Amino acid sequence: MNFEKALHARSESKCELCSATEDLGVYEVPPKSNTSADQCVLLCAACCSQIEAPEKVAPHHWRCLNESMWSQVPAVQVMAWRMLRRLSSEGWAQGLLDMLYLDEKTLAWAQATDEGQDHEPTAKHLDSNGATLTAGDSVTLIKDLDVKGANFTAKRGTVVRGISLVADNPEHIEARVNGQRIIILTQFVKKAS
């Protein structure tokens, strides 16, 4: 790879995502067409292994994207966008993703591998009236609920703000009531208007 020298010059011999200086290697940003320095990034072994094995991602390692996402190099922007999308369940990553701007061509490249694409969930969370619930919604309890292990009763009519959806169970939502994080059955809530 004769362009490896160009990547070292461009990155000052640092990982273009986390700035590490050890175990650097060329990473071709997919999808590959004509391999050139413009379509590659110089990455450390830690970044490369986590990109290639999503199940091994260590979210705190990627806080480095706070700096690298502002790179003027499109290939670096693409990798930053993909990793932030992969980590978007982390509040800090979603915040960075909201700030990141990619031009149309770079965004199309970032989305070309289907990384971070929103896929419609197989089951929707529905309230007692059949209205679709989404994360962050406010709901009203439609009956008194005894909260096991917390020694209190969540009263009917209580408005619960900022719910979270339980991904693997469409009949459950999570929310904070009386300072306690609890799971509530969707059949006992209605979406607040």
Helices and strands as residue ranges (DSSP letters): H 4-11, E 24-28, G 37-39, E 40-44, H 45-52, G 54-56, G 59-64, H 65-68, H 74-86, H 91-99, H 104-111, E 139-141, E 145-147, E 152-154, E 159-160, E 164-165, E 172-177, E 180-185, G 186-188, E 189-191
